[in-house]
């Protein structure tokens, strides 16, 4: 009992009563030596449980938790860009769900990098004409792929071009510039509908063709020709 400082002391001949006996318990103090300097308790297995009085509360933990050398997370929070997201359920200190939801945005906004073309953190901003600007494309073969961009160009070389279309869908529009070399021209898919029903065949300078897909029908016309 050297680890406990008793609450009362009796001498021979003194009266023993309930109050003084209760004082032995109620006024007893657990001395630091009751814990300090004692050998570590060894558990039978990691599921053995110990009771710990902490912060006015009695808590239960296992031997594995007491002897673990790894850290323990007591709270987890979620941080998101405040201009774009609402975060709920943060922090989680026990069980719970961290949730991020987009904030409402005004119309015609887009999640994109800076509009001036520089590198930067993406954010919600007004759409810019530069967002939709694509470079012209020179197909390596004879197929005009409408998915490659709105402006396509190609030279005839030493022979006429026999061109085909791919990925043309309703509502799509493309511009094709043909550089006529060696007096050669370009021939288009038979399904293309031309003004007057006849395919034009210019042979000099540069010709600008326009094609529009309307309900799967492709209409074509020359916007300009003999450009040099």
N, CA and C atoms as a LAMMPS dump frame, in Angstrom:
ITEM: TIMESTEP
0
ITEM: NUMBER OF ATOMS
684
ITEM: BOX BOUNDS ff ff ff
-5.0000000000000000e+02 5.0000000000000000e+02
-5.0000000000000000e+02 5.0000000000000000e+02
-5.0000000000000000e+02 5.0000000000000000e+02
ITEM: ATOMS id mol type element x y z
1 1 1 N 0.819 -1.208 0
2 1 2 C 0 0 0
3 1 3 C 0.854 1.261 0
4 2 1 N 2.161 1.126 -0.203
5 2 2 C 3.027 2.304 -0.171
6 2 3 C 2.721 3.277 -1.298
7 3 1 N 1.977 2.825 -2.305
8 3 2 C 1.655 3.697 -3.43
9 3 3 C 0.45 4.592 -3.151
10 4 1 N -0.216 4.375 -2.014
11 4 2 C -1.412 5.156 -1.693
12 4 3 C -1.173 5.925 -0.391
13 5 1 N -1.463 7.205 -0.403
14 5 2 C -1.397 8.022 0.815
15 5 3 C -2.78 8.009 1.454
16 6 1 N -2.868 7.401 2.645
17 6 2 C -4.17 7.227 3.266
18 6 3 C -4.72 8.554 3.788
19 7 1 N -6.011 8.567 4.004
20 7 2 C -6.66 9.804 4.388
21 7 3 C -6.742 10.034 5.883
22 8 1 N -6.474 9.032 6.725
23 8 2 C -6.555 9.205 8.184
24 8 3 C -5.608 8.214 8.841
25 9 1 N -5.246 8.504 10.077
26 9 2 C -4.344 7.626 10.831
27 9 3 C -4.962 7.349 12.195
28 10 1 N -4.966 6.09 12.605
29 10 2 C -5.532 5.688 13.911
30 10 3 C -4.398 5.415 14.9
31 11 1 N -4.697 5.707 16.145
32 11 2 C -3.789 5.378 17.249
33 11 3 C -4.547 4.494 18.239
34 12 1 N -3.803 3.747 19.045
35 12 2 C -4.434 2.868 20.019
36 12 3 C -5.367 3.667 20.911
37 13 1 N -6.545 3.121 21.118
38 13 2 C -7.504 3.736 22.027
39 13 3 C -8.441 4.719 21.37
40 14 1 N -8.185 5.076 20.087
41 14 2 C -9.073 6.026 19.435
42 14 3 C -10.357 5.333 18.99
43 15 1 N -11.398 6.145 18.925
44 15 2 C -12.701 5.624 18.519
45 15 3 C -12.725 5.425 17.004
46 16 1 N -13.208 4.268 16.643
47 16 2 C -13.389 3.987 15.226
48 16 3 C -14.849 4.246 14.865
49 17 1 N -15.076 5.135 13.931
50 17 2 C -16.455 5.402 13.506
51 17 3 C -16.526 5.437 11.98
52 18 1 N -17.745 5.51 11.486
53 18 2 C -17.959 5.474 10.039
54 18 3 C -17.301 6.634 9.327
55 19 1 N -17.342 7.826 9.922
56 19 2 C -16.783 9.004 9.271
57 19 3 C -15.287 8.856 9.06
58 20 1 N -14.581 8.376 10.104
59 20 2 C -13.137 8.241 9.973
60 20 3 C -12.763 7.111 9.023
61 21 1 N -13.553 6.029 9.025
62 21 2 C -13.286 4.948 8.078
63 21 3 C -13.525 5.406 6.63
64 22 1 N -14.58 6.189 6.428
65 22 2 C -14.845 6.714 5.08
66 22 3 C -13.712 7.631 4.628
67 23 1 N -13.122 8.347 5.611
68 23 2 C -12.033 9.24 5.269
69 23 3 C -10.829 8.519 4.716
70 24 1 N -10.646 7.285 5.148
71 24 2 C -9.533 6.505 4.628
72 24 3 C -9.671 6.307 3.115
73 25 1 N -10.921 6.213 2.671
74 25 2 C -11.171 5.999 1.251
75 25 3 C -11.307 7.328 0.515
76 26 1 N -12.159 8.2 1.062
77 26 2 C -12.469 9.435 0.35
78 26 3 C -11.281 10.369 0.245
79 27 1 N -10.415 10.363 1.244
80 27 2 C -9.27 11.268 1.234
81 27 3 C -7.964 10.611 0.813
82 28 1 N -8.051 9.376 0.344
83 28 2 C -6.847 8.688 -0.091
84 28 3 C -6.331 9.316 -1.394
85 29 1 N -5.022 9.339 -1.55
86 29 2 C -4.376 9.927 -2.718
87 29 3 C -3.46 8.889 -3.358
88 30 1 N -3.622 8.712 -4.681
89 30 2 C -2.739 7.812 -5.417
90 30 3 C -1.444 8.558 -5.705
91 31 1 N -0.369 8.071 -5.151
92 31 2 C 0.919 8.732 -5.281
93 31 3 C 1.532 8.473 -6.656
94 32 1 N 2.416 9.412 -7.141
95 32 2 C 3.063 9.211 -8.45
96 32 3 C 3.787 7.881 -8.564
97 33 1 N 4.312 7.407 -7.464
98 33 2 C 5.059 6.158 -7.498
99 33 3 C 4.221 4.947 -7.822
100 34 1 N 2.88 5.14 -7.759
101 34 2 C 2.018 4.005 -8.089
102 34 3 C 2.132 3.636 -9.56
103 35 1 N 2.571 4.605 -10.367
104 35 2 C 2.726 4.339 -11.799
105 35 3 C 4.186 4.433 -12.209
106 36 1 N 4.873 5.521 -11.762
107 36 2 C 6.263 5.714 -12.153
108 36 3 C 7.134 4.585 -11.612
109 37 1 N 8.083 4.159 -12.421
110 37 2 C 9.058 3.175 -11.969
111 37 3 C 8.566 1.753 -11.97
112 38 1 N 7.341 1.544 -12.4
113 38 2 C 6.814 0.184 -12.414
114 38 3 C 7.129 -0.48 -13.761
115 39 1 N 7.315 -1.771 -13.758
116 39 2 C 7.573 -2.455 -15.029
117 39 3 C 6.357 -2.363 -15.949
118 40 1 N 6.609 -2.373 -17.246
119 40 2 C 5.529 -2.269 -18.22
120 40 3 C 4.641 -3.502 -18.16
121 41 1 N 3.356 -3.271 -18.333
122 41 2 C 2.414 -4.387 -18.358
123 41 3 C 2.518 -5.097 -19.7
124 42 1 N 2.513 -6.405 -19.656
125 42 2 C 2.565 -7.181 -20.896
126 42 3 C 1.181 -7.757 -21.154
127 43 1 N 0.741 -7.67 -22.4
128 43 2 C -0.595 -8.142 -22.753
129 43 3 C -0.531 -9.568 -23.264
130 44 1 N -1.643 -10.25 -23.086
131 44 2 C -1.744 -11.591 -23.647
132 44 3 C -1.874 -11.496 -25.161
133 45 1 N -2.67 -10.54 -25.627
134 45 2 C -2.803 -10.296 -27.06
135 45 3 C -3.219 -8.846 -27.261
136 46 1 N -3.254 -8.423 -28.508
137 46 2 C -3.519 -7.023 -28.811
138 46 3 C -4.932 -6.567 -28.538
139 47 1 N -5.817 -7.509 -28.183
140 47 2 C -7.197 -7.106 -27.923
141 47 3 C -7.474 -6.877 -26.442
142 48 1 N -6.465 -7.122 -25.564
143 48 2 C -6.645 -6.812 -24.152
144 48 3 C -6.985 -5.339 -23.993
145 49 1 N -7.9 -5.019 -23.119
146 49 2 C -8.359 -3.646 -22.955
147 49 3 C -7.998 -3.087 -21.581
148 50 1 N -7.665 -1.799 -21.583
149 50 2 C -7.357 -1.071 -20.361
150 50 3 C -8.272 0.131 -20.263
151 51 1 N -8.584 0.538 -19.032
152 51 2 C -9.381 1.731 -18.798
153 51 3 C -8.464 2.879 -18.392
154 52 1 N -8.645 4.021 -19.015
155 52 2 C -7.832 5.194 -18.733
156 52 3 C -8.759 6.36 -18.434
157 53 1 N -8.464 7.071 -17.345
158 53 2 C -9.24 8.248 -16.982
159 53 3 C -8.536 9.468 -17.556
160 54 1 N -9.186 10.146 -18.504
161 54 2 C -8.541 11.251 -19.207
162 54 3 C -9.563 12.364 -19.433
163 55 1 N -9.186 13.561 -19.014
164 55 2 C -10.043 14.716 -19.255
165 55 3 C -11.428 14.59 -18.647
166 56 1 N -11.525 13.902 -17.514
167 56 2 C -12.818 13.753 -16.863
168 56 3 C -13.661 12.632 -17.418
169 57 1 N -13.099 11.876 -18.357
170 57 2 C -13.855 10.775 -18.962
171 57 3 C -13.07 9.483 -18.857
172 58 1 N -13.805 8.42 -18.668
173 58 2 C -13.2 7.099 -18.635
174 58 3 C -13.166 6.554 -20.051
175 59 1 N -11.966 6.233 -20.54
176 59 2 C -11.816 5.783 -21.917
177 59 3 C -11.222 4.386 -21.95
178 60 1 N -11.566 3.65 -22.986
179 60 2 C -11.105 2.287 -23.15
180 60 3 C -10.155 2.212 -24.339
181 61 1 N -9.06 1.531 -24.19
182 61 2 C -8.147 1.324 -25.307
183 61 3 C -7.531 -0.059 -25.191
184 62 1 N -7.025 -0.544 -26.293
185 62 2 C -6.416 -1.868 -26.31
186 62 3 C -4.927 -1.768 -26.047
187 63 1 N -4.341 -2.894 -25.718
188 63 2 C -2.899 -2.937 -25.486
189 63 3 C -2.142 -2.573 -26.754
190 64 1 N -2.683 -2.946 -27.901
191 64 2 C -2.027 -2.615 -29.163
192 64 3 C -1.953 -1.115 -29.346
193 65 1 N -3.017 -0.398 -28.996
194 65 2 C -3.021 1.056 -29.122
195 65 3 C -2.005 1.698 -28.184
196 66 1 N -1.845 1.142 -26.99
197 66 2 C -0.903 1.702 -26.026
198 66 3 C 0.54 1.505 -26.45
199 67 1 N 0.84 0.354 -27.043
200 67 2 C 2.225 0.024 -27.375
201 67 3 C 2.593 0.39 -28.807
202 68 1 N 1.631 0.88 -29.618
203 68 2 C 1.915 1.195 -31.013
204 68 3 C 2.889 2.362 -31.112
205 69 1 N 3.831 2.257 -32.04
206 69 2 C 4.812 3.338 -32.255
207 69 3 C 4.39 4.256 -33.385
208 70 1 N 3.256 3.953 -34.026
209 70 2 C 2.787 4.805 -35.125
210 70 3 C 1.857 5.879 -34.604
211 71 1 N 1.699 6.945 -35.397
212 71 2 C 0.835 8.042 -34.988
213 71 3 C -0.633 7.7 -35.141
214 72 1 N -1.459 8.464 -34.484
215 72 2 C -2.899 8.259 -34.541
216 72 3 C -3.551 9.55 -34.996
217 73 1 N -4.388 9.462 -36.01
218 73 2 C -5.1 10.633 -36.52
219 73 3 C -6.38 10.808 -35.724
220 74 1 N -6.568 11.987 -35.176
221 74 2 C -7.77 12.275 -34.392
222 74 3 C -8.749 13.161 -35.125
223 75 1 N -8.313 13.795 -36.231
224 75 2 C -9.206 14.674 -36.982
225 75 3 C -8.698 14.799 -38.415
226 76 1 N -9.615 14.685 -39.368
227 76 2 C -9.278 14.824 -40.784
228 76 3 C -10.207 15.851 -41.405
229 77 1 N -9.626 16.833 -42.086
230 77 2 C -10.421 17.869 -42.736
231 77 3 C -10.181 17.88 -44.232
232 78 1 N -11.062 18.547 -44.962
233 78 2 C -10.951 18.653 -46.411
234 78 3 C -10.886 20.119 -46.797
235 79 1 N -9.834 20.498 -47.53
236 79 2 C -9.663 21.869 -48.007
237 79 3 C -9.797 21.884 -49.521
238 80 1 N -10.679 22.741 -50.04
239 80 2 C -10.905 22.878 -51.477
240 80 3 C -10.888 24.363 -51.826
241 81 1 N -10.663 24.721 -53.098
242 81 2 C -10.709 26.131 -53.49
243 81 3 C -12.064 26.743 -53.119
244 82 1 N -12.035 27.769 -52.282
245 82 2 C -13.281 28.315 -51.73
246 82 3 C -14.13 29.043 -52.766
247 83 1 N -13.525 29.494 -53.869
248 83 2 C -14.31 30.178 -54.894
249 83 3 C -15.148 29.22 -55.725
250 84 1 N -14.778 27.943 -55.719
251 84 2 C -15.414 26.985 -56.619
252 84 3 C -16.217 25.905 -55.903
253 85 1 N -15.892 25.613 -54.624
254 85 2 C -16.506 24.471 -53.954
255 85 3 C -17.071 24.841 -52.586
256 86 1 N -18.132 24.14 -52.21
257 86 2 C -18.635 24.124 -50.846
258 86 3 C -18.219 22.799 -50.22
259 87 1 N -17.711 22.85 -48.99
260 87 2 C -17.265 21.647 -48.292
261 87 3 C -18.143 21.439 -47.067
262 88 1 N -18.668 20.237 -46.914
263 88 2 C -19.457 19.881 -45.745
264 88 3 C -18.874 18.637 -45.092
265 89 1 N -19.191 18.482 -43.798
266 89 2 C -18.719 17.313 -43.055
267 89 3 C -17.298 17.409 -42.579
268 90 1 N -16.679 18.578 -42.678
269 90 2 C -15.279 18.736 -42.293
270 90 3 C -15.172 19.582 -41.025
271 91 1 N -14.34 19.165 -40.049
272 91 2 C -13.499 17.962 -40.06
273 91 3 C -14.251 16.741 -39.553
274 92 1 N -13.705 15.566 -39.843
275 92 2 C -14.221 14.316 -39.31
276 92 3 C -13.35 13.924 -38.123
277 93 1 N -13.948 13.812 -36.963
278 93 2 C -13.202 13.439 -35.76
279 93 3 C -13.518 12.026 -35.296
280 94 1 N -14.493 11.418 -35.92
281 94 2 C -14.834 10.033 -35.622
282 94 3 C -15.157 9.331 -36.908
283 95 1 N -16.434 9.126 -37.146
284 95 2 C -16.888 8.604 -38.439
285 95 3 C -17.704 9.688 -39.122
286 96 1 N -17.646 9.733 -40.427
287 96 2 C -18.368 10.757 -41.167
288 96 3 C -17.967 10.763 -42.624
289 97 1 N -18.506 11.704 -43.366
290 97 2 C -18.25 11.807 -44.796
291 97 3 C -17.831 13.223 -45.144
292 98 1 N -16.7 13.354 -45.832
293 98 2 C -16.251 14.64 -46.354
294 98 3 C -16.852 14.818 -47.745
295 99 1 N -17.523 15.937 -47.961
296 99 2 C -18.215 16.154 -49.227
297 99 3 C -17.835 17.505 -49.811
298 100 1 N -17.485 17.504 -51.099
299 100 2 C -17.21 18.74 -51.83
300 100 3 C -18.208 18.847 -52.967
301 101 1 N -18.825 20.007 -53.118
302 101 2 C -19.812 20.225 -54.177
303 101 3 C -19.515 21.545 -54.873
304 102 1 N -19.72 21.563 -56.187
305 102 2 C -19.505 22.792 -56.948
306 102 3 C -20.437 23.889 -56.459
307 103 1 N -19.924 25.099 -56.378
308 103 2 C -20.771 26.242 -56.101
309 103 3 C -21.502 26.657 -57.379
310 104 1 N -22.719 27.182 -57.26
311 104 2 C -23.406 27.677 -58.459
312 104 3 C -22.586 28.767 -59.146
313 105 1 N -22.568 28.745 -60.453
314 105 2 C -21.819 29.725 -61.231
315 105 3 C -22.771 30.424 -62.206
316 106 1 N -22.426 31.629 -62.57
317 106 2 C -23.224 32.351 -63.557
318 106 3 C -23.048 31.716 -64.93
319 107 1 N -23.941 32.053 -65.874
320 107 2 C -23.915 31.447 -67.191
321 107 3 C -22.664 31.765 -67.982
322 108 1 N -22.348 30.872 -68.917
323 108 2 C -21.218 31.044 -69.832
324 108 3 C -19.87 31.09 -69.121
325 109 1 N -19.767 30.387 -68.009
326 109 2 C -18.496 30.262 -67.303
327 109 3 C -17.876 28.909 -67.64
328 110 1 N -16.556 28.827 -67.503
329 110 2 C -15.85 27.58 -67.798
330 110 3 C -14.714 27.398 -66.805
331 111 1 N -14.388 26.146 -66.519
332 111 2 C -13.235 25.823 -65.683
333 111 3 C -12.033 25.725 -66.604
334 112 1 N -11.123 26.682 -66.495
335 112 2 C -10.015 26.737 -67.444
336 112 3 C -8.825 27.454 -66.836
337 113 1 N -7.675 27.311 -67.48
338 113 2 C -6.481 28.06 -67.104
339 113 3 C -6.669 29.519 -67.527
340 114 1 N -5.73 30.42 -67.173
341 114 2 C -5.909 31.835 -67.499
342 114 3 C -6.199 32.087 -68.97
343 115 1 N -7.088 33.064 -69.224
344 115 2 C -7.526 33.345 -70.592
345 115 3 C -6.441 33.991 -71.444
346 116 1 N -5.407 34.55 -70.797
347 116 2 C -4.371 35.224 -71.58
348 116 3 C -3.37 34.259 -72.203
349 117 1 N -3.599 32.958 -72.003
350 117 2 C -2.71 31.967 -72.601
351 117 3 C -1.542 31.566 -71.735
352 118 1 N -1.389 32.198 -70.577
353 118 2 C -0.281 31.847 -69.685
354 118 3 C -0.622 30.612 -68.866
355 119 1 N 0.404 30.011 -68.263
356 119 2 C 0.184 28.869 -67.385
357 119 3 C -0.296 29.37 -66.03
358 120 1 N -1.214 28.638 -65.413
359 120 2 C -1.728 29.041 -64.112
360 120 3 C -2.716 28.028 -63.584
361 121 1 N -3.14 28.237 -62.346
362 121 2 C -4.101 27.343 -61.704
363 121 3 C -5.475 27.518 -62.354
364 122 1 N -6.128 26.431 -62.779
365 122 2 C -7.451 26.562 -63.384
366 122 3 C -8.465 27.125 -62.398
367 123 1 N -9.458 27.806 -62.913
368 123 2 C -10.536 28.361 -62.103
369 123 3 C -11.725 28.673 -62.979
370 124 1 N -12.85 29.027 -62.351
371 124 2 C -14.038 29.399 -63.104
372 124 3 C -13.867 30.82 -63.637
373 125 1 N -14.077 30.972 -64.936
374 125 2 C -13.966 32.299 -65.56
375 125 3 C -14.85 32.363 -66.787
376 126 1 N -15.052 33.579 -67.303
377 126 2 C -15.805 33.749 -68.528
378 126 3 C -15.07 33.088 -69.696
379 127 1 N -15.825 32.517 -70.595
380 127 2 C -15.213 31.916 -71.775
381 127 3 C -14.62 33.004 -72.667
382 128 1 N -13.548 32.645 -73.329
383 128 2 C -12.816 33.589 -74.167
384 128 3 C -12.726 33.023 -75.574
385 129 1 N -12.683 33.907 -76.567
386 129 2 C -12.602 33.443 -77.953
387 129 3 C -11.385 32.555 -78.182
388 130 1 N -10.317 32.811 -77.443
389 130 2 C -9.109 32.007 -77.608
390 130 3 C -9.294 30.567 -77.146
391 131 1 N -10.345 30.326 -76.321
392 131 2 C -10.614 28.958 -75.885
393 131 3 C -11.072 28.078 -77.038
394 132 1 N -11.606 28.676 -78.094
395 132 2 C -12.185 27.909 -79.189
396 132 3 C -11.349 27.995 -80.466
397 133 1 N -10.217 28.638 -80.371
398 133 2 C -9.379 28.819 -81.548
399 133 3 C -8.422 27.649 -81.691
400 134 1 N -8.508 26.962 -82.832
401 134 2 C -7.633 25.83 -83.099
402 134 3 C -6.761 26.128 -84.314
403 135 1 N -5.543 25.638 -84.343
404 135 2 C -4.691 25.861 -85.517
405 135 3 C -5.203 25.085 -86.726
406 136 1 N -4.865 25.563 -87.91
407 136 2 C -5.252 24.848 -89.124
408 136 3 C -4.501 23.524 -89.186
409 137 1 N -5.077 22.57 -89.906
410 137 2 C -4.534 21.21 -89.943
411 137 3 C -4.292 20.787 -91.387
412 138 1 N -3.12 20.211 -91.627
413 138 2 C -2.763 19.706 -92.948
414 138 3 C -2.764 18.184 -92.901
415 139 1 N -3.809 17.528 -93.417
416 139 2 C -3.868 16.062 -93.335
417 139 3 C -2.762 15.42 -94.166
418 140 1 N -2.128 14.383 -93.646
419 140 2 C -1.022 13.74 -94.382
420 140 3 C -1.5 12.911 -95.565
421 141 1 N -2.774 12.498 -95.558
422 141 2 C -3.293 11.665 -96.657
423 141 3 C -4.453 12.403 -97.331
424 142 1 N -5.316 11.666 -97.984
425 142 2 C -6.384 12.289 -98.765
426 142 3 C -7.69 12.439 -97.991
427 143 1 N -7.727 12.003 -96.725
428 143 2 C -8.971 12.073 -95.959
429 143 3 C -9.068 13.393 -95.209
430 144 1 N -10.223 14.049 -95.301
431 144 2 C -10.498 15.271 -94.538
432 144 3 C -11.297 14.874 -93.31
433 145 1 N -10.637 14.861 -92.154
434 145 2 C -11.272 14.476 -90.892
435 145 3 C -11.849 15.727 -90.231
436 146 1 N -13.177 15.801 -90.113
437 146 2 C -13.83 16.987 -89.568
438 146 3 C -13.531 17.181 -88.078
439 147 1 N -13.039 16.158 -87.431
440 147 2 C -12.695 16.281 -86.01
441 147 3 C -11.351 16.965 -85.782
442 148 1 N -10.581 17.192 -86.845
443 148 2 C -9.249 17.761 -86.683
444 148 3 C -9.274 19.275 -86.478
445 149 1 N -10.425 19.906 -86.668
446 149 2 C -10.497 21.344 -86.475
447 149 3 C -11.321 22.005 -87.558
448 150 1 N -11.623 23.287 -87.376
449 150 2 C -12.512 23.976 -88.326
450 150 3 C -11.821 24.427 -89.611
451 151 1 N -10.475 24.458 -89.616
452 151 2 C -9.771 24.938 -90.809
453 151 3 C -8.733 23.901 -91.225
454 152 1 N -8.848 23.449 -92.476
455 152 2 C -7.953 22.43 -93.014
456 152 3 C -7.37 22.938 -94.334
457 153 1 N -6.111 22.609 -94.585
458 153 2 C -5.495 23.025 -95.843
459 153 3 C -4.675 21.883 -96.433
460 154 1 N -4.546 21.919 -97.76
461 154 2 C -3.771 20.868 -98.421
462 154 3 C -3.361 21.345 -99.809
463 155 1 N -2.178 20.915 -100.223
464 155 2 C -1.69 21.214 -101.561
465 155 3 C -1.915 20.051 -102.507
466 156 1 N -2.092 20.354 -103.782
467 156 2 C -2.366 19.29 -104.753
468 156 3 C -1.132 18.481 -105.122
469 157 1 N 0.034 19.108 -105.115
470 157 2 C 1.224 18.388 -105.564
471 157 3 C 1.227 18.239 -107.076
472 158 1 N 1.626 17.071 -107.546
473 158 2 C 1.774 16.859 -108.993
474 158 3 C 0.567 16.181 -109.626
475 159 1 N -0.486 15.917 -108.837
476 159 2 C -1.675 15.264 -109.403
477 159 3 C -2.923 15.764 -108.692
478 160 1 N -4.071 15.566 -109.32
479 160 2 C -5.332 15.969 -108.694
480 160 3 C -5.526 15.252 -107.359
481 161 1 N -6.186 15.945 -106.442
482 161 2 C -6.525 15.354 -105.145
483 161 3 C -7.894 14.695 -105.234
484 162 1 N -7.997 13.461 -104.8
485 162 2 C -9.27 12.766 -104.671
486 162 3 C -9.554 12.609 -103.179
487 163 1 N -10.322 13.55 -102.637
488 163 2 C -10.482 13.673 -101.198
489 163 3 C -11.723 12.937 -100.694
490 164 1 N -11.644 12.47 -99.448
491 164 2 C -12.771 11.831 -98.762
492 164 3 C -13.053 12.584 -97.472
493 165 1 N -14.223 12.365 -96.886
494 165 2 C -14.616 12.975 -95.619
495 165 3 C -14.778 11.887 -94.558
496 166 1 N -14.427 12.239 -93.314
497 166 2 C -14.726 11.363 -92.166
498 166 3 C -15.141 12.222 -90.982
499 167 1 N -15.969 11.636 -90.126
500 167 2 C -16.438 12.286 -88.887
501 167 3 C -17.208 13.581 -89.152
502 168 1 N -17.954 13.594 -90.224
503 168 2 C -18.838 14.73 -90.487
504 168 3 C -20.185 14.448 -89.83
505 169 1 N -20.635 15.335 -88.931
506 169 2 C -21.895 15.132 -88.212
507 169 3 C -22.798 16.347 -88.397
508 170 1 N -24.062 16.167 -88.129
509 170 2 C -25.039 17.23 -88.276
510 170 3 C -24.628 18.462 -87.47
511 171 1 N -24.647 19.613 -88.122
512 171 2 C -24.302 20.872 -87.473
513 171 3 C -22.843 21.258 -87.58
514 172 1 N -21.997 20.372 -88.09
515 172 2 C -20.569 20.666 -88.212
516 172 3 C -20.305 21.515 -89.449
517 173 1 N -19.253 22.318 -89.374
518 173 2 C -18.85 23.17 -90.489
519 173 3 C -17.334 23.226 -90.551
520 174 1 N -16.776 23.146 -91.748
521 174 2 C -15.331 23.247 -91.907
522 174 3 C -15.008 24.153 -93.094
523 175 1 N -13.787 24.684 -93.026
524 175 2 C -13.232 25.457 -94.13
525 175 3 C -12.005 24.719 -94.638
526 176 1 N -11.908 24.527 -95.951
527 176 2 C -10.766 23.818 -96.534
528 176 3 C -10.108 24.728 -97.564
529 177 1 N -8.814 24.976 -97.37
530 177 2 C -8.047 25.768 -98.329
531 177 3 C -7.204 24.817 -99.178
532 178 1 N -7.364 24.911 -100.486
533 178 2 C -6.609 24.066 -101.415
534 178 3 C -5.603 24.934 -102.176
535 179 1 N -4.334 24.571 -102.069
536 179 2 C -3.282 25.225 -102.844
537 179 3 C -3.105 24.442 -104.15
538 180 1 N -3.467 25.072 -105.236
539 180 2 C -3.371 24.394 -106.534
540 180 3 C -1.931 24.488 -107.044
541 181 1 N -1.285 23.339 -107.145
542 181 2 C 0.081 23.253 -107.641
543 181 3 C 0.083 22.501 -108.967
544 182 1 N 0.941 22.957 -109.871
545 182 2 C 1.091 22.28 -111.171
546 182 3 C -0.226 22.227 -111.946
547 183 1 N -1.107 23.223 -111.736
548 183 2 C -2.368 23.267 -112.466
549 183 3 C -3.346 22.171 -112.089
550 184 1 N -3.182 21.586 -110.896
551 184 2 C -4.042 20.479 -110.483
552 184 3 C -5.192 20.997 -109.622
553 185 1 N -6.251 20.172 -109.478
554 185 2 C -7.446 20.569 -108.738
555 185 3 C -7.774 19.528 -107.677
556 186 1 N -8.886 19.746 -106.974
557 186 2 C -9.339 18.814 -105.928
558 186 3 C -10.712 18.277 -106.294
559 187 1 N -10.917 16.983 -106.067
560 187 2 C -12.21 16.343 -106.28
561 187 3 C -12.756 15.887 -104.926
562 188 1 N -14.065 16.094 -104.727
563 188 2 C -14.682 15.891 -103.426
564 188 3 C -15.629 14.698 -103.438
565 189 1 N -16.039 14.219 -102.247
566 189 2 C -16.972 13.089 -102.208
567 189 3 C -18.228 13.36 -103.031
568 190 1 N -18.75 12.319 -103.643
569 190 2 C -19.896 12.478 -104.541
570 190 3 C -21.139 12.967 -103.813
571 191 1 N -21.211 12.764 -102.481
572 191 2 C -22.408 13.152 -101.735
573 191 3 C -22.508 14.655 -101.524
574 192 1 N -21.429 15.401 -101.74
575 192 2 C -21.46 16.845 -101.516
576 192 3 C -22.403 17.499 -102.529
577 193 1 N -23.265 18.387 -102.043
578 193 2 C -24.21 19.104 -102.895
579 193 3 C -23.665 20.512 -103.167
580 194 1 N -23.495 20.847 -104.482
581 194 2 C -22.876 22.098 -104.904
582 194 3 C -23.923 23.031 -105.515
583 195 1 N -23.629 24.319 -105.54
584 195 2 C -24.525 25.228 -106.26
585 195 3 C -24.642 24.809 -107.728
586 196 1 N -25.873 24.688 -108.212
587 196 2 C -26.091 24.259 -109.588
588 196 3 C -25.883 22.782 -109.804
589 197 1 N -25.515 22.036 -108.747
590 197 2 C -25.348 20.594 -108.854
591 197 3 C -24.059 20.158 -109.508
592 198 1 N -23.115 21.096 -109.715
593 198 2 C -21.866 20.749 -110.395
594 198 3 C -20.664 21.07 -109.503
595 199 1 N -19.769 20.112 -109.36
596 199 2 C -18.557 20.334 -108.561
597 199 3 C -17.625 21.289 -109.284
598 200 1 N -17.175 22.369 -108.626
599 200 2 C -16.223 23.277 -109.264
600 200 3 C -14.821 22.67 -109.283
601 201 1 N -14.017 23.03 -110.246
602 201 2 C -12.661 22.482 -110.358
603 201 3 C -11.645 23.572 -110.693
604 202 1 N -11.45 24.554 -109.809
605 202 2 C -10.424 25.569 -110.067
606 202 3 C -9.038 24.932 -110.059
607 203 1 N -8.087 25.574 -110.761
608 203 2 C -6.756 24.971 -110.905
609 203 3 C -5.612 25.93 -110.609
610 204 1 N -5.902 27.127 -110.127
611 204 2 C -4.807 28.073 -109.904
612 204 3 C -4.966 28.789 -108.569
613 205 1 N -3.832 29.22 -108.031
614 205 2 C -3.831 29.967 -106.781
615 205 3 C -4.312 29.125 -105.611
616 206 1 N -5.045 29.774 -104.714
617 206 2 C -5.615 29.102 -103.549
618 206 3 C -7.125 29.253 -103.599
619 207 1 N -7.842 28.157 -103.366
620 207 2 C -9.305 28.181 -103.322
621 207 3 C -9.762 27.885 -101.895
622 208 1 N -10.704 28.702 -101.39
623 208 2 C -11.274 28.498 -100.058
624 208 3 C -12.648 27.873 -100.219
625 209 1 N -12.796 26.642 -99.742
626 209 2 C -14.059 25.924 -99.786
627 209 3 C -14.725 25.967 -98.41
628 210 1 N -16.047 26.028 -98.397
629 210 2 C -16.826 25.924 -97.176
630 210 3 C -17.739 24.712 -97.289
631 211 1 N -17.824 23.919 -96.201
632 211 2 C -18.7 22.751 -96.17
633 211 3 C -19.527 22.79 -94.889
634 212 1 N -20.818 22.469 -95.012
635 212 2 C -21.743 22.498 -93.89
636 212 3 C -22.596 21.236 -93.912
637 213 1 N -22.653 20.571 -92.748
638 213 2 C -23.474 19.369 -92.616
639 213 3 C -24.816 19.75 -91.989
640 214 1 N -25.9 19.555 -92.746
641 214 2 C -27.252 19.852 -92.261
642 214 3 C -28.081 18.581 -92.349
643 215 1 N -28.4 18.02 -91.183
644 215 2 C -29.21 16.791 -91.129
645 215 3 C -28.58 15.698 -91.985
646 216 1 N -27.265 15.562 -91.887
647 216 2 C -26.411 14.565 -92.562
648 216 3 C -26.2 14.847 -94.046
649 217 1 N -26.829 15.889 -94.595
650 217 2 C -26.54 16.288 -95.97
651 217 3 C -25.403 17.305 -95.951
652 218 1 N -24.414 17.148 -96.825
653 218 2 C -23.248 18.027 -96.846
654 218 3 C -23.359 18.979 -98.04
655 219 1 N -23.339 20.277 -97.713
656 219 2 C -23.401 21.314 -98.734
657 219 3 C -22.036 21.98 -98.853
658 220 1 N -21.609 22.234 -100.086
659 220 2 C -20.312 22.848 -100.311
660 220 3 C -20.402 24.012 -101.277
661 221 1 N -19.515 24.979 -101.075
662 221 2 C -19.45 26.11 -102.008
663 221 3 C -18.069 26.729 -101.899
664 222 1 N -17.716 27.538 -102.897
665 222 2 C -16.434 28.233 -102.894
666 222 3 C -16.648 29.615 -102.287
667 223 1 N -15.877 29.914 -101.257
668 223 2 C -15.946 31.238 -100.631
669 223 3 C -15.049 32.232 -101.356
670 224 1 N -13.911 31.775 -101.866
671 224 2 C -12.979 32.632 -102.599
672 224 3 C -12.071 31.747 -103.437
673 225 1 N -11.562 32.26 -104.547
674 225 2 C -10.662 31.475 -105.381
675 225 3 C -9.675 32.375 -106.093
676 226 1 N -8.67 31.748 -106.713
677 226 2 C -7.589 32.465 -107.4
678 226 3 C -6.861 33.406 -106.452
679 227 1 N -6.741 32.977 -105.18
680 227 2 C -5.985 33.783 -104.213
681 227 3 C -4.506 33.507 -104.371
682 228 1 N -3.702 34.562 -104.348
683 228 2 C -2.257 34.351 -104.496
684 228 3 C -1.516 35.471 -103.788
